[in-house]
Amino acid sequence: MPEIEEIARARSQANDHSYMEWLNALSEGASLQREAHLDDRAFMALVGACLSPRQFSLMVESLDEYAKEHPGEGSGFVLLAGYADDSPYGLGDWVAALEYAYDWLAESGRVSPGLKPLLEYISCCVEAAASAPAGYPLTGMVEEMLDRYGMETQ
């Protein structure tokens, strides 16, 4: 895997976030990599799918939490990638949709149900998006579904 500094430099040049923001997020991610069951390939795929350091940190923390809550179920990244692979949307679309859902829950004062229920919710949104116009963004569909129907949490 390339050095964290190289990755941070490349990501900062690719978007509007600073080198230090990316370096901090990637360093945190690297420290959680093993606990989150992210091999180097998955780590780099996640880096490529995330548009911001915040998004990357949120995903790594979510994958780490999933690993702690489901120690015998394997990698949360494999679960996330599987949902993305089985849909017309890419990994980056799923990451953005997850970020939106986590933010919506926080703004609504609700506790997150965890990664797997959120992925299942987004999967339902994908099914509903089948009737949406071509190219309709997944985050837009998640936003619409959350605003219209909300989400059951504990």
C-alpha positions as CSV (number, residue, x, y, z in Angstrom):
1,M,0.0,0.0,0.0
2,P,1.3,3.5,-0.8
3,E,2.4,5.6,2.1
4,I,-0.4,7.5,3.9
5,E,1.4,10.8,3.1
6,E,1.3,10.0,-0.6
7,I,-2.4,9.1,-0.5
8,A,-3.2,12.3,1.5
9,R,-1.4,14.4,-1.1
10,A,-3.1,12.8,-4.0
11,R,-6.6,13.0,-2.4
12,S,-6.1,16.7,-1.5
13,Q,-5.1,17.5,-5.1
14,A,-8.2,15.7,-6.3
15,N,-10.7,17.7,-4.3
16,D,-11.2,20.7,-2.1
17,H,-10.0,19.3,1.1
18,S,-6.6,20.0,2.6
19,Y,-3.6,17.7,2.8
20,M,-3.8,17.8,6.6
21,E,-7.5,16.9,6.7
22,W,-6.8,13.9,4.5
23,L,-3.7,13.0,6.5
24,N,-5.5,13.0,9.8
25,A,-8.4,11.0,8.4
26,L,-6.2,8.5,6.7
27,S,-3.9,8.1,9.8
28,E,-7.0,7.4,11.9
29,G,-8.2,5.0,9.3
30,A,-4.9,3.2,9.2
31,S,-4.9,2.9,13.0
32,L,-8.4,1.2,12.8
33,Q,-7.7,-0.8,9.7
34,R,-7.0,-4.1,11.4
35,E,-9.9,-3.7,13.9
36,A,-12.3,-2.8,11.0
37,H,-11.2,-5.9,9.0
38,L,-9.9,-3.7,6.1
39,D,-7.2,-5.3,4.1
40,D,-5.0,-3.0,2.0
41,R,-7.2,-3.4,-1.1
42,A,-10.4,-2.6,0.7
43,F,-8.7,0.4,2.4
44,M,-7.7,1.8,-0.9
45,A,-11.1,1.1,-2.4
46,L,-12.7,3.0,0.4
47,V,-10.3,5.9,0.0
48,G,-11.2,6.1,-3.7
49,A,-14.9,6.0,-2.9
50,C,-14.9,8.8,-0.3
51,L,-15.1,12.4,-1.5
52,S,-14.0,13.9,1.8
53,P,-11.9,13.1,4.8
54,R,-15.0,13.3,7.0
55,Q,-16.7,10.7,4.8
56,F,-13.7,8.4,5.0
57,S,-13.5,8.7,8.8
58,L,-17.2,8.1,9.1
59,M,-17.0,4.9,7.0
60,V,-13.9,3.5,8.8
61,E,-15.6,4.2,12.2
62,S,-18.8,2.5,10.9
63,L,-16.8,-0.5,9.7
64,D,-14.9,-0.7,13.0
65,E,-18.2,-0.6,14.9
66,Y,-19.7,-3.3,12.7
67,A,-16.6,-5.5,13.3
68,K,-17.0,-5.1,17.1
69,E,-20.7,-5.8,17.1
70,H,-20.5,-8.7,14.7
71,P,-17.2,-10.4,15.4
72,G,-18.0,-13.6,13.5
73,E,-19.7,-12.2,10.5
74,G,-16.7,-11.0,8.5
75,S,-15.9,-7.6,7.1
76,G,-18.4,-4.8,7.0
77,F,-16.6,-3.6,3.9
78,V,-17.4,-6.9,2.1
79,L,-21.0,-6.4,3.1
80,L,-21.0,-2.8,1.8
81,A,-19.3,-3.7,-1.4
82,G,-21.7,-6.6,-1.9
83,Y,-24.7,-4.2,-1.7
84,A,-23.0,-1.9,-4.1
85,D,-22.1,-4.7,-6.5
86,D,-25.7,-5.9,-6.5
87,S,-27.1,-2.5,-7.5
88,P,-26.8,-0.1,-10.4
89,Y,-24.9,2.3,-8.0
90,G,-21.2,2.4,-7.3
91,L,-19.4,2.2,-4.0
92,G,-19.0,6.0,-3.9
93,D,-22.8,6.4,-4.2
94,W,-23.4,3.9,-1.4
95,V,-20.8,5.7,0.8
96,A,-22.5,9.1,0.1
97,A,-25.9,7.6,0.9
98,L,-24.6,6.1,4.2
99,E,-23.2,9.5,5.1
100,Y,-26.5,11.1,4.4
101,A,-28.4,8.5,6.5
102,Y,-26.0,8.9,9.4
103,D,-26.3,12.7,9.3
104,W,-30.1,12.5,9.1
105,L,-30.2,10.2,12.1
106,A,-27.9,12.5,14.1
107,E,-29.9,15.6,13.1
108,S,-33.1,13.8,14.1
109,G,-31.7,12.9,17.5
110,R,-31.9,9.2,16.8
111,V,-29.4,6.5,17.5
112,S,-27.9,4.7,14.5
113,P,-29.2,1.2,14.1
114,G,-25.8,0.2,12.8
115,L,-24.3,-0.5,9.4
116,K,-26.3,-3.6,8.3
117,P,-29.8,-2.1,9.0
118,L,-28.7,1.1,7.2
119,L,-27.5,-0.9,4.2
120,E,-30.8,-2.8,4.1
121,Y,-32.7,0.6,4.2
122,I,-30.6,1.9,1.4
123,S,-31.2,-1.3,-0.5
124,C,-34.9,-0.7,-0.2
125,C,-34.3,2.8,-1.6
126,V,-32.5,1.2,-4.6
127,E,-35.5,-1.0,-5.3
128,A,-37.7,2.1,-5.1
129,A,-35.4,4.0,-7.4
130,A,-36.2,1.5,-10.2
131,S,-39.2,3.7,-10.9
132,A,-37.2,6.9,-10.7
133,P,-35.8,8.7,-13.8
134,A,-32.6,7.3,-15.1
135,G,-29.5,8.7,-13.4
136,Y,-31.4,9.6,-10.2
137,P,-28.8,9.9,-7.5
138,L,-29.0,7.3,-4.7
139,T,-28.5,10.0,-2.0
140,G,-31.5,11.9,-3.5
141,M,-33.6,8.7,-3.2
142,V,-32.4,8.1,0.4
143,E,-33.2,11.7,1.3
144,E,-36.7,11.4,-0.2
145,M,-37.4,8.2,1.6
146,L,-36.2,9.4,4.9
147,D,-38.1,12.7,4.6
148,R,-41.3,10.8,3.5
149,Y,-41.2,7.7,5.7
150,G,-38.4,8.2,8.3
151,M,-36.6,5.3,9.8
152,E,-37.4,3.0,12.7
153,T,-34.6,2.9,15.3
154,Q,-34.4,1.8,18.9
